[in-house]
Amino acid sequence: AQKVTQAQTEISVVEKEDVTLDCVYETRDTTYYLFWYKQPPSGELVFLIRRNSFDEQNEISGRYSWNFQKSTSSFNFTITASQVVDSAVYFCALSEPSSGSARQLTFGSGTQLTVLP
Amino acid sequence: NAGVTQTPKFQVLKTGQSMTLQCAQDMNHEYMSWYRQDPGMGLRLIHYSVGAGITDQGEVPNGYNVSRSTTEDFPLRLLSAAPSQTSVYFCASSYRQGIGTQYFGPGTRLLVL
């Protein structure tokens, strides 16, 4: 079973629209970490946010916000008033430090966001 | 700080050739790792290291070797390149395995003919 699921392969919005990227994860650990990374067309991977399993507070950073809900095993990412520069592939990732597995950071398959002018 | 650096940025190899992808970090991070990124498959872990002299296999280790002689450097060696190894390779580091945020290098795009 996939541990991190990003069901939205591609999303296209018009500039200034709000958009939410979904992430559903699966783990048996009580301690884990969730991440979002952005990969713009230039190809680098840019860290956006890290959240541990004990902190369910929503996070807001400028136009970005994250909604972490353990009850639904989701860690969704919302961009408010999207801009063309937000166009990128966004990855959600899960870290399970105590798993003993080699999969220390498991990535979803990514969501390609295109913001049209 | 330069963060995580990788060289080369792009490389073309012929089947059977060997090469080393270089990775260095200047953040004194314990944990370093190599991923490959293929279309539609996200990133997959190749090898990782929890400190100098300690390495272990990830999800897709076949055809690759690593070593960690210093905290800063974590080279990835392709022993005999195959077309299936055509991919984008990312090196990452974090202050601690599984807990710290992993910061990624700019990537190396490898084409094996």
Interface residues (C-beta under 8 A of the other chain):
Chain A: Y33 F35 Y37 G43 E44 L45 F47 R50 F91 S95 E96 P97 S98 S99 A102 R103 Q104 L105 F107 G108 S109 G110
Chain B: Y31 S33 G40 M41 G42 L43 R44 L45 Y48 D56 Q57 G58 E59 V88 F90 A92 Q97 G98 I99 T101 Q102 Y103 F104 P106 G107 R109
